[in-house]
């Protein structure tokens, strides 16, 4: 083989190696989400990923696999997740309903200047839960028969409740709120139906809790990116949002077929 042919062959081999290296390059992504159970998007307690992990978490895992992303997962108290996202210590986190204040923390998916609901992770409703037989009533605007309303700290519904003049008792976990409702320390609990309905159906202890309508609000939940990550990785961020739309329905269908008892702590 002459020198010219050897040179061409060498360039060909190097181009293949370079291409393979680029194709196999893994994109590292620091994702954080709450360490308490938030069924259906987040399941399990503590720092470890739940089994199953929850609809929202499973969606992100599937997206990461499709896009060859290496996830560096952190489960932290909800308020700390918000803080780290705003500082850029986390690249992304979920799963959040839209609030203007959250635009200081990170980026929501938008299209033509408006929130792009097609990129949602899920849709959930917030309802009032009370003890069966209590005199509490709720018509969608006025709540009567209560002194305190319970809510999970850091959840968007807290602002809605305060806006209509209610005194809100915020605690970290769903179980704390449920126990306070049973003991009468709060007279109503504002929570996501996707979280509480399966608990009432699965645990005799909570069989006397009922949901009263109409919903306080119905919200889409999204995966957010930190401003720092979005600025430096805009193309990848949009690929992730696009993939959320692609995989969402199949993940939701999988969870609907599962027969499991939600864990509350």
Protein Blocks (a to p, Z undefined) as FASTA:
>chain_A
ZZklmmmmmmmmmmmmmmmmmmmpccdddddddfbdcdfkbgcedjbdcddebjklmmmm
mmmmmnopacddddddfklmmmmmmnopafbdcdddddfklmmmmccddeehiacfklpf
bdcdddddddehiabdcehjacghiabdcddehiaklmmmmmnopacdddfblklmmmmm
mnopacbdcddfklmmmmmmmmmklmmpccddddfbdcdddddddfklmmmmmmmmmmmm
mmmmmmmmmmmmmmmmpccddddZZ
